[in-house]
Amino acid sequence: MPLIQNRDIVVIGLQQWYTTIGSNCKNIAREFARHNRVLYINAPLDRNTLMTGKEDPHVQYQLNAIQKKVPAIVPISDNLWNYYPSAILESINWLPFTPLFSWFNKRNNRKFADSIMEAVREMNFKDIILFNDNDIFRGFYLKEMLQPSSYVYYSRDYLLGVPYWKKHGLRLEPQHIAKADAAVANSLYLKEMLQQYNPSSYYVGQGCDLRLFNAADKHPVPDDVPTGQGPVIGYVGALKSLRLDISVLVKIASEQPEWKLVLVGPEDDDFKASALHQLPNVYFTGHKDLSQLPAYVQSFDVCLNPQVINEVTAGNYPLKIDEYLAMGKPVVATATKTMELFRDYVYLAPSPDDYVPLIEKALSDNADPALAAERIRFAGTHTWENSVAAIYQAILNSSGN
């Protein structure tokens, strides 16, 4: 029995529903909709998007919806609808943090709130729960303007590490968090950040869709994964120096030339220019479709997440860890606050010097099928059902709904 059911829930956030990549917010909305009516609000258009995105068919659809040429509310599945707001907001992030910015931001919020109310009335939603996925600015006044029965602020990334959000978010996000009825986060690090401003802050875990990463499925070794003598050590994901420590990878490959280091994903400029390309035992596969990734993970003897620790990554929940574990693979990863959750199932490296000995230990333990089974079982507990149940509990604890 779900903790909350037969309610009307409005979801706002940073990602349009039509964005092709998956997101926490979309997955949470789908889980909400199993037992409640859910209206997922696309971000409203702003002046900058109107100037730069006119050729985008989704922008065109939104403009047509504003002119009532096409439906603004589009059904997605049972109990779940997507709404294209009628509001057009001013692009104001270039303004300094002054009363003028605050005036325009409140005006934008009012236009957004009025647009949401149009859809709420059309859908005959009552006594709504408003769930905000990290939209610091456009959602800042929505609690006051929409008067939901419960207002939930969801933190899943440390946005203030990004200059766009930092400019005004340093002042606004703490105030925004403080006014929420419940503040929830997908990592322990972010929960502690929320607790600085709101005592009703909760860790709600991270859901994962691991159906593709099934250890029971057998895949042929991809053609671009080297075979022969020596273990294969691998990483799957975008190769970005903002998130990954290139020096760790260089150290691993340099110190253990008999190991084959396979890096699966698109590279940024720092990776392209790195010493990794001069090492004969490092293999770059380039970008791969999601459907291809399980074959790569299955071909690895040890999986890596050599995360660099900075303000962007410190609170990050790395979904790839669950994907690795779901396939029973031993994992060596940088020790962070979030990774403490995985301590019993992942080899955690406090420093770059710990990577090679921990990989050696992971290789020696790799023959134990009981360890693989435990990894698979643990990854299987990270479901959207469990995460949303924790969100429901946070709402009930905070507002008595």
Disulfide bonds with the S-S distance in Angstrom:
none
